[in-house]
Amino acid sequence: MSVVMATMTGHPLPEDVVIEILSRLPVKNLLQFKCVCKSWYATITSPNFISKHLRNYYSKSDDSDCLLVQYCVTQAGELESLELLLDETSRVLSYASLDNMPFHSPFLCGPCDGIFYMYCDFYDFRALWNPAVNEFKFLPPLPHPPSNFSYSPQYDAYGFGSHPVTKDYEVVVMKDYWREKEEERGGRYPLGVFVYSSRTGSWRHWGDLSRYYYLQNNKCYICMNGVLFWLGSYEICGDPEVIISFDLATETCQEIQLPDCDKLIYRQCLATYEDSLAILDVREKFLHMWTLNDSCWVKIFSIGPLPEISYPIGHWKNSKLILVSDSGELILCDPSTQEISGLGLTRWVRCVGVFAYKESLVLVNNGKGCEQHKQKAGMDSDFVIRSRNKECFLLESYYDEIINLFD
């Protein structure tokens, strides 16, 4: 605000100083400052400034004080996303439902530089979304499956990250194949792997895995040094047996065996701890954690008994862990002190994901906001989907085939 006052009172600072100061401010302030003058608007929306803001503000060492939390609302699988604002004592100050989401009930992955990958299995929509600048971009459909195959209606396994070298935002989707003919659907086939590049705006078929895996989507953001990870099993809906990784830089997949522990589905999750991949496990009311160091699993601790803890859900800043209690409250665990504290939010529905969020200015649709994108889509399509909050979202032409699902 001092920069604004200095400029408006006729004593402007040197331009390079103004840009340096602006690049260290929160996104909310910068969106307001775009209205100060044309030159500030041009500066704040320029690619060079957005990159500078990522370095100076977004990449600061202090972690986010905001969490996005997803709950499974009904037995039909509808999702509700909440934004939680927390104070320095790590308690919820306030929360609000994200009614401005581009479409209803999406699964989230991220954020990477403030961008989320969104997937809605019922509508088969995939998109990138930056909520801070109200930008949204539909992704094109996946390439056609091989001849005589179709894609299974089973959920995607997906990951989202930034290429370590090119800094391209990439989505990795692993899809299950099945036979077109009813009588040939009994077998399980190796998963197809597809990679989306934000620079090219297209998908490509990377290849198929060596065998079939049932992969669980992560409950928090797992992308370390450009490598994505999933818990997996060899049988559909089986307990976790392995971890599958995909390296965005080398485009290689790897199978990693789990540590020697009981494998209980829904009681385990992947996390990061002190820059290492970790697996969290709740058994008999004890929280156990292993980390992967030099291809070897090392058990870091067992904390407990924790009589009220139901399952782990992910990680947060300063290597703290997030758990869910039997009553549905989010619990923060500090492994270094073994201190357990409630965040002050209780929901009586299942929590399916927790994501640490920090805003950014990064554009996903060349500066076109959600409303502009919907207006553009309206010129190409006559079809409308309405979400619960009565907002209209128009389908692109390549989604025509699913409109028969609606009245």
C-alpha positions, -999 to 999 in steps of 0.1 A, spaced: 0 0 0 29 24 6 39 19 -31 4 29 -41 4 60 -19 39 71 -31 27 68 -67 -5 86 -62 10 115 -43 33 123 -71 65 108 -57 67 75 -76 95 51 -69 118 39 -97 101 14 -119 124 -15 -110 119 -9 -73 81 -9 -78 82 -42 -97 105 -58 -71 81 -48 -43 50 -59 -62 65 -92 -69 66 -100 -31 29 -92 -24 0 -116 -21 -21 -124 -51 -52 -108 -36 -34 -74 -34 -20 -77 -69 -55 -83 -84 -66 -51 -68 -35 -32 -80 -42 -41 -116 -68 -13 -115 -43 14 -104 -32 23 -139 -26 7 -173 11 3 -168 5 -16 -135 -20 -38 -153 5 -46 -180 32 -53 -155 11 -76 -133 -3 -96 -162 31 -100 -180 47 -135 -182 80 -120 -168 63 -106 -138 43 -138 -131 76 -158 -132 92 -132 -109 63 -134 -85 67 -172 -84 103 -168 -74 99 -140 -49 65 -146 -32 52 -180 -41 85 -198 -35 93 -182 -2 103 -207 25 73 -200 47 46 -225 39 9 -220 32 -15 -212 60 -44 -224 39 -58 -259 34 -83 -272 8 -101 -302 22 -124 -325 3 -152 -346 17 -173 -373 2 -208 -359 8 -231 -388 -3 -230 -425 -11 -232 -415 -47 -197 -400 -42 -204 -363 -45 -176 -342 -33 -176 -310 -13 -144 -288 -12 -137 -265 17 -111 -237 20 -97 -235 56 -79 -204 68 -56 -211 98 -37 -189 122 -2 -193 135 -14 -217 162 -26 -241 134 -63 -238 142 -91 -231 117 -101 -194 117 -128 -198 92 -139 -220 63 -161 -217 33 -174 -241 6 -158 -235 -28 -190 -227 -47 -171 -210 -75 -155 -243 -87 -158 -245 -125 -178 -277 -123 -195 -298 -97 -179 -325 -76 -144 -327 -91 -115 -346 -77 -85 -323 -71 -47 -329 -76 -21 -303 -67 -16 -275 -63 15 -270 -84 24 -233 -85 -12 -225 -74 -28 -246 -102 -50 -276 -96 -57 -305 -120 -94 -313 -118 -111 -346 -128 -148 -354 -127 -154 -391 -135 -191 -389 -141 -188 -363 -168 -153 -375 -179 -140 -339 -176 -103 -330 -171 -92 -295 -166 -66 -271 -151 -78 -245 -127 -62 -215 -109 -88 -203 -84 -69 -172 -74 -72 -156 -109 -104 -174 -118 -89 -192 -148 -100 -226 -160 -91 -247 -190 -107 -278 -203 -83 -305 -214 -90 -324 -246 -101 -360 -245 -77 -388 -241 -65 -406 -273 -86 -434 -285 -79 -468 -269 -64 -497 -290 -86 -515 -314 -112 -538 -297 -107 -521 -264 -125 -493 -245 -116 -475 -213 -129 -490 -181 -154 -468 -162 -131 -472 -132 -117 -439 -119 -85 -424 -135 -53 -427 -115 -37 -393 -121 -9 -370 -111 1 -334 -118 34 -317 -117 60 -294 -133 87 -308 -155 120 -303 -136 138 -290 -167 113 -274 -191 90 -262 -163 61 -274 -184 29 -283 -164 21 -320 -171 -7 -343 -162 -2 -381 -161 -33 -403 -163 -33 -441 -161 -63 -458 -176 -77 -493 -173 -86 -511 -206 -113 -536 -211 -126 -556 -241 -154 -542 -262 -172 -575 -264 -191 -585 -232 -178 -621 -232 -142 -609 -233 -143 -585 -203 -130 -609 -177 -93 -602 -179 -72 -574 -166 -48 -556 -189 -18 -534 -184 -27 -498 -177 -23 -473 -204 -2 -442 -195 -10 -408 -210 8 -375 -206 -7 -341 -211 16 -311 -218 3 -276 -211 28 -262 -237 15 -284 -266 -21 -285 -253 -24 -322 -261 -22 -357 -248 2 -384 -260 2 -421 -252 35 -428 -233 29 -466 -235 15 -493 -212 27 -505 -178 42 -540 -177 11 -554 -160 -23 -545 -144 -23 -524 -111 -51 -511 -91 -39 -476 -82 -52 -454 -54 -54 -417 -60 -34 -397 -34 -51 -380 -5 -26 -352 -6 -1 -338 -32 27 -362 -39 52 -349 -64 88 -349 -53 116 -335 -76 93 -341 -106 84 -377 -96 48 -388 -91 38 -417 -68 8 -439 -63 -1 -467 -39 -11 -498 -58 -21 -534 -56 -21 -563 -81 -58 -570 -77 -87 -547 -81 -96 -530 -48 -69 -550 -31 -48 -539 -1 -17 -518 -10 12 -540 -21 35 -517 -41 42 -480 -50 43 -470 -87 64 -440 -96 65 -419 -128 95 -396 -134 84 -366 -155 120 -358 -165 131 -392 -177 96 -406 -184 103 -439 -166 80 -459 -144 93 -479 -114 77 -504 -90 87 -499 -54 80 -525 -28 63 -514 4 80 -517 38 75 -548 58 42 -539 74 6 -550 75 -11 -537 44 -45 -522 52 -64 -503 25 -78 -468 37 -55 -470 67 -24 -461 48 -14 -430 27 16 -415 10 31 -383 23 64 -363 23 85 -359 53 117 -339 54 121 -341 16 116 -379 16 88 -401 4 69 -414 34 41 -439 41 18 -434 70 0 -463 86 -25 -465 114 -28 -499 131 -43 -507 164 -45 -470 172 -7 -465 166 6 -442 139 36 -456 121 58 -438 95 85 -451 71 106 -430 48 124 -440 17 161 -432 18 186 -445 -8 160 -471 -20 156 -485 16 127 -481 39 135 -468 74 109 -468 102 110 -433 117 86 -436 146 55 -452 161 33 -429 181 5 -440 203 -18 -453 215 -40 -427 198 -75 -439 208 -94 -413 187 -74 -416 154 -91 -433 125 -68 -429 95 -40 -407 81 -48 -382 54 -15 -364 44 11 -339 53 14 -301 59 41 -275 66 72 -281 88 69 -319 82 36 -321 102 11 -348 95 -27 -346 92 -49 -373 106 -87 -378 109 -103 -388 142 -131 -412 148 -154 -382 152 -143 -367 118 -121 -340 132 -89 -330 114 -59 -337 137 -24 -322 134 5 -344 145 41 -331 151 64 -361 148 93 -342 164 74 -336 196 47 -363 192 22 -336 200 -14 -341 188 -37 -311 184 -71 -307 167 -75 -281 139 -110 -272 151 -131 -286 122 -153 -317 125 -173 -332 97 -194 -364 99 -186 -374 63 -154 -390 50 -125 -368 43 -108 -379 10 -81 -353 5 -62 -324 21 -41 -300 0 -19 -272 12 -27 -242 -9 -9 -210 -18 -22 -186 -45 -3 -177 -77 -8 -155 -108 1 -184 -132 -23 -184 -162 -37 -217 -175 -59 -203 -203 -40 -173 -218 -56 -148 -195 -92 -160 -202 -112 -163 -170 -139 -189 -163 -167 -166 -175 -149 -158 -207 -142 -195 -213 -178 -204 -208 -189 -176 -232 -164 -189 -258 -177 -224 -253 -212 -211 -259 -204 -202 -295 -194 -238 -302 -220 -258 -283 -257 -257 -274 -253 -280 -244 -254 -269 -207 -246 -286 -174 -259 -269 -143 -241 -273 -110 -259 -272 -76 -251 -235 -72 -270 -228 -104 -241 -217 -124 -240 -228 -161 -211 -245 -177 -211 -252 -214 -197 -283 -229 -171 -283 -257 -180 -301 -289 -159 -332 -281 -182 -339 -251 -213 -342 -272 -215 -379 -268 -222 -377 -231 -251 -353 -233 -275 -382 -236 -269 -388 -199 -290 -356 -191 -326 -347 -197 
